[in-house]
Amino acid sequence: MTNFIDDLRSGVRQIVKHRGFSTIVIVTLALGIGATTTFFSILNALVLRPLPYVDPDRLVSVNASDPARGRTARLSYQAFTALTSKGAGLQGAVAYASRDYNAAGSGFAERSHGTEVSGDLFLLLGAPVGVGRAFVAEDFRPGRPVAVIGHGFWQRHYGADPAALGSTLVLDGAPYEVIGVAPERFGFPHDTDLWLPFDSRPGHLDARGVDVVARLHDSLTLQQVKAALTATDVEAASGTDSGGTAWRAQGVSLRESMRLSKQRNMVAVVLTATGLVLLIACANLAGLLTAHLSGRRQEIAVRAALGARRSRIAVLLLTESVLLALAGGALGTVMAQWGIDLFAATLGRPEGAGWLDFSIDGRVLLFVLNASLVTALLFGLGPAIVATRVDLRAVLQEDVRATGTAVRARRLRRVLVTAQIAASLGLIAAASSIVASSIGLGRVDAGFDRNQIVVLHTTLSGAGYEAASPRVAFVRSALDRLAAIPGVSAATATSHVPLADRDLPYAGVRLEGFDPDSSRAFASLRFAASSYLRAMRIPVRRGRPFSEQEAMDLRAPVVLINESMARRYWPGVDPLGRRLQLSGFTGPDAWFTVVGVVADVAQRNPGDAPGNQIYLPLAHAREISFVLRAADTRAIVPATRRAIAEIDAQLPVTARTMDDVYAWYVQDRRGQGLVLGSLGVVALLLASLGVFGVVALMVAEQRREIAIRMALGSSSGSVGRLVLGGGLRLALLGIGAGLPLAIGMTTMLSSIFFGVRPFDLRVFAGAAAVLIVTAVFASWWPARRAMTMDPMAVLRS
């Protein structure tokens, strides 16, 4: 204990004595540990931190599973009620179904995300309502239209006024009484703004089905409940193609069901990248500490001469490194909080995850402590061991050349710089891959002309739009008004614009003339006006588009399909005139005839592999997106809003340009590329400083050898090439060592992002070229000093 205290006192004295060196070490470590802690805090929120509910580990999500075909589906509402009546180890369960509503109140109208619930969701999750009350049993009886509103919704539209309780909120044309306000940051599930009791009308939930969240009995484990659920037969939602297969109940932890895998993977990549930068910083500090301890070799030799063992001296030197690392970690924690605030302000939380808390907690502080201790070992242990290997007589006689310490220190510095270059190659390759994919993302052919497009979206719901005829009348009137706006060259309508409206409906498809097994298929559905293909400039490969009469006729039995679907089911055969049935579409003649084949278009993301795509007449649609072409897209937006409001002022309308839609995709990718690129630049800078330091020390240590070469007739050019060659060799060794790391990082990124190739020779060659050029430039100044050296002056000294 006495030795430990003495070591601490000695370490503090040395840190204060060498303030300049200590400051450089602390700041460098703070930058590395701060960046690493920032992204660990984000990963902690995504993966490690408990959900903000009471006893969250006992919450499960329940759905229907088809083990034979590896599929999952929502439960039917009848299956939910049957399952809860059996118990199955569930202490309580709530079914819920989400959809969007046209919400209107005093002075506002917007499209809001709502969730119908079968019971008190707030009680089940342990998140009590903040203002007012939650649902009670009477609220689930017919004729009780009540709603709990979200905290953000309450602030936006009611100014956080408690008088909002008891007010009337109009949803899809129907009045609801506001009875409560959800807790702040509560949005389960997926950023919900409104919670309503289940609509008890027969068949209301048949096609959509329900999601289920449940709490386990205290006496049972998750594995026991999973086993009990798996043994239970259930019925999937009616819109699900069962194919005669028995569905079983399936339970997964609520956290696992939230599916933030993409965010977790990306943060893991960035955390790995920041860890590499920290390792590079440690390697640089190790080189700096080696040089620093070389200046203290007499002090170390004196301690050894007075009887101190090598291990005792090494512990003393390592204690200094630990103190420096702890100081760097403390400063890094402050920087991490700044980094977290910057992340939240610029990138925000993932969609549907407003519950995430990125703040620094005990787990993050423990990570900082461990990171500080590990970095102390990484940058302090090697130099401490090298520094204690001293030849006492040579050091005390000031004959550095007679010791092997300088040789060992030189080798250690070269190894460290090689490791820095290897890590830099991985970071630069990863950043380059992300940037290259974001550039390519903007050039991907999405199957339509995305230039000069404005998208207006609204939903025709409520009492006035129950029948098809008022919806058709609204669309026709709106198209006439929108087409008359100055600057608009084309106006059309659809249910879902590619990329802009990502949540397309899907339906099971039965193909005429196919046996039952091979005819089962799924296809995305899009409802379109007759002018849609022409306005979007989507090529018609075969057949024709809808006529004006067909597009506005609910009974028109015609569809269009995309090329991929035609090739998949009718290879080498003309699909025109073929017939199909769609789940959810019933009537005396539920068969639709294929009248046209159109080019594939991207649906959710640019570059998506085209699936089965079916176009139906627009008369079926409630979701309406108007597509306008104009030279100045932003200038016409106010006029388009006025045109819709003149027809129905209660309809909420969102307006976006297709450039904004693409920017959303590309900006996200470029933001990630910017993060990795910034880390790559820092790594490159640190690596270049490492190369400069090694080459400069090499020139200083070999001054006499260089002077002798020049005195014997070597030209300054050959001396310069010798020095530059030393830096170039370090770069080539680092590139060779870093190539597996670069391949590993790009392979990981390729599994997350479209367009990133796991082995891109152009990216690797470019990253290697950058490192080679950097090494040459870092070696140039030491080489210039060697070339301008006066050999006679050096030899006389």
N, C-alpha and C positions, 0 to 999 in steps of 0.2 A: 504494500500500500504506500509505503514511504517512497519507493522508487517511482511509483505512478505519479504521485504528487510532485516529486522533483522533476519528472519528465514534463508534466504540464507546465510547471513554472519556467523550465528551460525553453519549452516550445513557445510560450507567450513572449519571453524575452527575445528570442530569435525573430519572431514575427514582427515585433515592434522595432527591433534593430534594423531589419531589412524591409522597411516599410514599402519601398517601391516594388520590390519583387513580390511581396505578400499581396499588395493591391492588385497586381497583374493576375496572380493566381486566383484570388477570390473573385474578381470580376469575370474572368474566363469561366470559372466553375459555375458562377451564378447564372451566366447566360445558358450554359449547357444544361444544368439541373433545372433551371426555370422553364426552358422549352420542353424538356422531358416531362416535368411535373404538370405542365399545362395540359398536355395530351393524355397523360395518365389520369388526370382529373376527369376528362371527358370520357375516357374508357371506363373509369370507375362509375360514372353516372349511367352509362349504357349497359354495363354488364354486372358490376359488383354491388352497387348501392341498392338496398332494398326498395321495393316499390312504396310509394307514400300512402300505404293503407295499413290498417291494423293486421298484424300477423300475416304479412303478404305471402309467406312461404306455404300457407295453407289454402291459397286461392288457386283454382284450376279453371281452365277453359275446356268446355266439353263440346264435341262435334261428332259427326258421323264419319266412320272410316270404312273403306273397302280394302282390306289387307291384300286380297288376291290381285287387285289391279293398282294398288299403291295410290289410292285417291282418298281425298277427304271432302266433306260437304257439310252444309248446315243441316241441323235437325229440323224436322217438321215441328210445328207447334204442338201437335198431338203427341209426338214422340217425347217432347220436353215434359209435358204434363204426366205422361206414363212413367217416364224415368224418375221424376221427382216423387211420384207416389210410391215407387219401389224403394226409394232411399239411396241405395247403391253407395252407402258410406258418405253421403253428402249431408252436411248439417243445414245448409240452406242453398238455394239456387235462384238465379234471376235470368230469364230469357230477355234478349233485347234484339232489336232490328233497327238499323240506322238508314236514314234517307234525308234528302234535302227538302226544305220547305220554303215557300214564299212567305216571309215574315213581314208583317206591317203593323205599325203602331202609330202613336201620335207623332207625326213628322218624320217618319222613316219607313223605308221599305228595303229589304235586302234578302238575298238567298242565304239561308242559314242551315247548318248541319244539325239535324235532330235525331234523337234516339227514343223509340218506344220501348218501355220496360214493363215486365210482368209483375214486378214487386218493388220493394224499397231497395234500390240499388245502393243508395248512400249508406243505409244501415248495414248491408251485406259487406261492403268494402271498408266500413269503419271510417267514413268521411262525412261527418254530419253537415247538414245544410247550414250555410253561414248566416243567412237572413231568412226569416219566415219559417216554413216547415217543409218536410219531405212528404212523400205520398203516404196515405193511410188506406185501409181496406176499402172505404167508401169511394175513393177516387177511381177505383177500377170497375165500378158499376157503370152501365150505359147512362149517358146523359150527364156525365161529370167531366166536362172539358177543362182540365186544369193543366198547368205547365210549371216546371221549375226551369229557371233560366240560368245561363252560365254567368260567372262573375264578370268576364270581359264584356258580354252582351249587356249586362246590367250597367256597366260603366259607360259603354258606347252610346246607348240609346236612352238611358234613364238618369245619367249623371250620378250613379251610385246613390240615388234617392230612395230611402226606404218606402216612400209613397208608391213605388212601383208595385208593391204587394197589393193585390186586389184589382189591379188595372187589367184592361182587356188587350190581349195580343191576338192579332188575326193571323192564322196560319192556313195557307191555301184556301183563303176565303172564309174559314170557320173561326168563330171567336173562342178564345181560351182565357181562363182566369190565371194570372200569375200568382202562385202560392209560395214560392221560395226562390232563393238565390244559392247556387252551388258554391262550395268553398273556392277560394282563390286558387288558380292553377289546376283545378279539377276539371278534366275534360273527357273522362272515360265514356265511351271509347273513341279515340281518334278525334280529338279537338271538337267535341260536341258542344253546341251552344244551347240546346233545348232538350229537356227530358219530358216525355209525355207518357201517360198510361197506355197500355196496349189498346189498339182499336179492336173491339170484341166482335166486329161484324164477321159472319161466317165466310171463310175463304180469303180473308184479308191478307193472311201471312202464308198462304199455301205455297205460292210460287217462290217467294223470297226466302222462306224458312227463317230460323232464328239462330243467333249465337247465344251461348250460355256461359255464364260465369258462376262458379259455385265455391262454397267453403267446405273444407273437409271436417269430418268429426274429429274432435281432439284426440280420440283414442286410436285413430287410424293413421297410417303413413300414406304418403303419396303413392308408393308402389302398390300397397294393398287396394287403394281406391282405383288405381289404373287397372289392376287385374279384375276387380269387380265390374268395372265399366266395360272392359273388353269382352266379358262374357254375356253382355246384355245386347240383344237384338233391338235395333231401332229403325225408324223410318226416316229417310232423308227427305229434304224439301222436294216438293212435287216437280219442280223444274229441273231436277237432277236426273240424268240418264242412268238408271240403275243397272240396266242390262241383265236383269234377273239375278243379280248378286245380292246376297244378304249383307246389310249394313250393320256394323257394330258401333257401340258408343266408344269414344276415345277421349281420354283426359290428358292434358298436358299442363304444366305449370303456367300460370298466367303470364309470367315474364317471358317464357319461351314463346308463347303465342303472339307476343307483340311484334316479333319478326323485325328487329332492327339490325339484321345480320350485315346488310351492306354498310351501314354506318359503323358497326363494330369492326368490320374488316378494314375499312378505310382508315379509321382511327388507329387500328393495330399497325397498319403500314406506316402511318405518320409517326406513331410512337417508336417503331423500329428505326425510322429515319432519324428521329431526334436522339435516340440512343446511339446511333452511329456517329452523329455529330458530337455527342458527349464523349464517345470513345476517341474520336479524333482530337478533341480538346485535351483529353487525358494524355494522349500520345504526345501532343505538343508540350504540355506541361511537364511530362516526364523528361523530354529533351531539355527543356528550360531548367528543370530541377537538377538534372545531371550536370549541366554547365555551372549552376549555382553551387552545387556541392563540390565541384572541382576547385572553386575558389576558396572552399573551406577545408581543403585537404590537410593543411597544417594543423588546424584545430582538431580534426579527426585523428591525425597522427599523434598529436600530443595526448589525447584521451587514451589511445591505444598504448602509448608508451608508459602511461601512468597505471596501466593494468586493466583497463576496461575491455571486456570481451567484445568480439565482433557482434554477437547477438544483442548485447546491451547497447552498443552504439546504434545498431540498426533500429532497435525499438525506439530509441531517443529520436532519431531522424524521422521515423514513421509517425511518431506522436505529433511532430510538427505538421506533417502532411494531413493528419486527421483533423487537427485544429483548423487548418486552412480550409479543408473540405467542409467542415461543419459551418464555418463562417460563410463559405460560398453557398451552402445549402440554405442557410437562413435568408440570405439575400435573394437566392433563387426562388424561395417560397413567395416573397413579396412580388417578384417579377412574374411568377406563375399566376398570381391573382390578377395582375394587369393583363396577362395573356388570355385568361379565361374571360375577363370582361370584354376584351377586344374580339374574341371568338364569338361571344354571344351577340355583340353588337353588329358584326359583319356577316356571319354565316347563320346565326340563329340556331334554333332547335330543329331537329328533323320533323317532318310533317307527321302529325298525329302523336307527338311525344312532348306535349307541353308540360308534362309532369316531371321531366328530367331536371335534376338539380346538379349543376356543375361545380358547386362551391367546394372549397377545401375542407375535408373532414379528417377524422383521426386516421383513416386508412391512407389518405394522401400524405399526411404528416409522417406516418411510419415509412411510406415509400421514400420520402425525402431523406429521412434518416438513413435508411438502407442505401440509397443512391449515394449519399455523401460518404458513407463508410467504404462502399465498394470503389468509388472513384479515388478515395485516398489510397487504397491498396493498389489500384491500377496505375496511378501516376507516381506513387511514392515508394512502392516496394522495390522495384527494379533499380532505380537510382540509389536507394539506400544500401542495397546489397553491393552494387558496383563501388560505391564510395567507401565501403568498409574494407575493400580489398586493397590495402595500401602497403607499399614497401617503406617501412619506417625510416630506414637510413637514407633512402633516395629522396623522400619527401622532405625530411628535416635538413638535408643538404641542398634543397631546392633544385634537384636534378629530375625534372619531370620526365625527361626522355628515358630515364632508366627504369621507370615503373611501367607496369602493364595496365594501370588504371586508365590512361588516356586511350589506349587501344580498345579496351573493353567498352569505355564510354562512347567511343566513335562507332563501334559496331551496334551498340544499343540504339543510338540515335538513328542509324540507317534503317534498322529494323522497324523502329517506330514510324519513320517517315514512309516507308513502304506500306505499312498498315494504314496510314492516313490516306495515301493515294488509292489503295484498294477500296476503302470505305467510301471515298469520294466518288469513285467510279460507279458504285452501286447507287448512290444518291442521284448523281447526275443522269444516269441512265433511266432511273425511275421517273424523275421529273421530266426528262425529255420525252418519255413514252406518253405521259399524261398530256403534255402540251401538244405533241404530235396528234394524239387521238382527238383532242378538242378542236384542232384545226381541221382534221378530217371529218369531224362531226358536222361542221358547217357546210361541208361539200357533199355530204351523203345525199343521194337521190332518194327523196321520200316518196316519190311516185306522183307528185303534183307540183305545180309552180307556186312556191311559197312567197313570191315577191309581191309587194303592194297589196297586202291583204289585211282587212280589219275583221275581227270576229266579235259579234254581239251575241251574248247568250242569255236566254231567259227560259222559264219553265211555265207552261200553261197548265196551271192546277187551280182547283177551287170550283165553286158551284157553276161559274160561268163557262167553264171549259170541259165539262164532263163528257159532252157529246163531241163527235168528230167535226160536225158542221161549224160550230163557232171557232174551233181551232183552225180549220181551213180558211174561214173568213178572215181571221186575224192575220194569218200568214200572208194571204193575198194582199190585204190592205197594207201590211207592213212592207212587203216587197215593192209595191207601187210607190210608197212614200220614200223608201230608201233609195230606189233607183232614180228618183227625181232630184236627189241632193246633188248640187253642182260638184263636179269632180269625180263622181262615182261612175265607173265605166261598166260595171257588172254587179248584179245583186242576185243572190240565191239563198237557199235555206237547206239545212240538214239537221239531223239530231246531234251528231257528234263530228266536229271538225278534227281531222287527223292531227295528232300531237297536242292540239289545244284542249280538246275534251278527251281525257284519257280513260275514263271509266265507261267503256262501252258495255252494253248488255250482251250476254251470250245466250244461245239457245241450242238445244239438242236438235239434230237434223236426221231425218229419215229419208233415204234416197230410194226413189222408185226403181224397181228392177234389180235391186241388190238383195242378197240374203240378209237376214236380220243382224247377224254378227258384223258383217262388213259395212252395213249401212249406218251403224251408229257413229255419229260424229258430232262435233261441236263447232259452232261458227260465231264470230262476232257479228252483231247486227248494226246497221247504220240505215237510217231513214232519210231519203233524199228527194228534193224537188227535181222537176224535169230538167232544169237548167244547171243542176249541181255539177255534173261532170264537165260541162263546157266552161263554167266559171272557174272551177278549180284546175282546169286543163289536165284532167285525168284521161288518158287515151282509152277509147273503146276498141278493144281488140277484135271482137266479133259481135254481130247483132246490132242492137240499138239501145239508147237510153230510154227512160220512161217518157211517155207522152205527158202533156200537161193534165189531161183528164185522168190518166192512171195514177199520177203522183198525188192527186188530191182526192182519190177514191179509196175509201177504206176497204172496199170489196174487190179491188183489182187484184187478181191472183197472179201477179208477175213479180219476179225478182231478178236482180243482177248478181253475178258472182265474180270473184277475182280470178286471175290467171292461175294462181297456185291451186285453188280449189278445183278448177277445171282440169288441170294436169293430174291432180291427185286421184280424182275419181273417174275421169273420162279421158285417159291418155290416148292420144291418137284418134279420138272420136269427137265429133261435133257435139258440144253440150247443149246447144240451143234446142229448145223444145223439151228438154228433160224436166222431170217434175220432182219436187221434194216437199216434205212436211217439216214444220218447225214447232217445237214444244212451246206451249203457251198460246198458240194461234189455233183457235177452234172454229168450227162452223160447218154448214152443210157440205162445203167443199173446201177442205183444209189444205188442198194441194196447191203449190205455187209452181209456175212455169218459168224456166230460165229463158229470158229474152235477150240477154246481153252478157258479154264477158269483158271486164275492164282490167286495167293494169293494177298490179299490187300497190298498195300504199302503206306507209308506216302507220302504226296505230298508237302505241304508247310511247315509244322511243325511236329516234332516228336510227335506221339500220336494223330494226327488229326483223327477225325472220318472219316472212308473211305466213300467217295462218289462214284458215278458211274465213273469208269475208263475204257477207251477203248484204245487199242493198234492197230495202223495201220501200214502197211508196211513203211519202212524207206524212200522209194522212194518219198513220198509226202513231206518230210521235207526240209526246208531251214536252220533251226537252227539245228546244228549238235554238239552233245557232244560225244566225244570219251571217253570210260571208259576202263582203263587199270588196271590190277592187277599186283602188284610187291611187293617183300619183302621189298625193300627200295624205298618207293614212291618218296621221295624228290630227290634222286640221279638221277632218270631217267628223271626228268622234262626238263633239257636242251636238252637232246637227242630227246624228243618228240617234242619240239618246232622246232628243226632243221628238223625233219622228215616232218612236215607240210610245213615249209618254202621251202623245196626242191621241193614241188609240186606247191605251189602258195605263193610267198613271200609277196603278197599284202594282204593276209588274216590276220586280227588280231586274235590272239589266247590268251585266258586266261587259266591258269592252276591252279588247286587247288587240294589238297588232301581231301578225305572225312573226315579225322581227323580235318582239318581246318574248313570244313563246320560245323561239329558238335561243334567245339570249338566256332564258331560264335554264335550258339544258346545257348550253355551252359555258355559261358563267359558273355553274356549279363545278364543272370539270376544270375550267381554268383557275377557279379558286383553289382547288386541290393541287393543281399543277403549280400555282404560285407558292403554296405552302412548301411543297417538296422542292421547288426550284430555289426558294429562299434558303432552305436548309442546305441545298446543294452548293449555292454560292458561298455560304459560310464555311462549308466543308472545304471547298476549293481554296478559299482564302487561307484557311488554317493549313491546308496541305502545302500551299505555295510558300507560306512562312516557314513550314518545316523544311522544305527543300532548300530554301534560301539559307536557313540556319546551318543545315548540314554542309552544304557546299562552301559557305563562308568559313565555317570552322575547318573544313578540309584544307582550304587555301591557307588559313592562318597556321595550321599545324604543319603544313608541307612547304612553308615559305623557303626553307633552305634547299629542299629538293628541287623546287621550281627554279630557284636562283641558280643552282648548279646546272640544270638543264639549259637555261638561257645562256649561262657563261660558256657552256660547251657548244653553243651554236644553234640551239633550238629557237625558232622564230616565235614572235609573240602570237601569231595565228595558231601555231601548233599547241602552244600553251593554253590559249583560249579554248581550242577544241577539246583538249584534255579535260579542262574543268567542266565545260558544257556536257561532255560525254558522261562525267560522273553524275550530273543531275538527270541526264536522259536515262541512264541505267536505272536509277531509282524509280523513275516514272514507269519504265517498261516492266520492272519487277512488280510494282504496285498494280499495274493494269492486269498482268497475268494472274496475280493473286486475287484481284477483285472481280474477275470475270464471272466466276460461279455465283458470287453475291449478286451481281447485276442481273444474271439470268433468274435467280431465285426471286428477286424483287419484282421484275417485270412479269414473271409467271404469276405471282400473287395478284398483281394489278390486273392482268388479263382475265382473271376469274371474277373480277369485280366490275370492270368497265368494258363496254363495247368499244372496239377499235384499238385496244392495247394489245400488241403482239408480244408473246412471251420471248421470242428470239428475233429481234429486229436488228439486222446487221448494220443498217444505217444509223440507228440510235447508238449502238455500241461503238461503231467506228467514230461517230461524232463525239461521244463522251471521251473516248481514248484520245482523239485528236486534241480536245480541249485540255486534257491533263498533260499531254506532251508539250503543247505550246506553253502552258502555265509553268511547267518544270524548266523549260528553256529560258523563259523570261526571268524566273526566280534565280536561275544560275547565271544570268548575264552580268549582274553587277559584281559578284565575286570573280567571274571570269575576267571582267574588265580590269579589276584591281590586280589580278595576277599578270595580265598582259602588260600593264604599265609599271610593273615592279622594277626597281633598280637592283639588278643582281649583285653588284659589288657592294652596295650599301647593306644589303641583307647579309652577305657573307662576312662583312667586317663586324657586324653587330654580335 
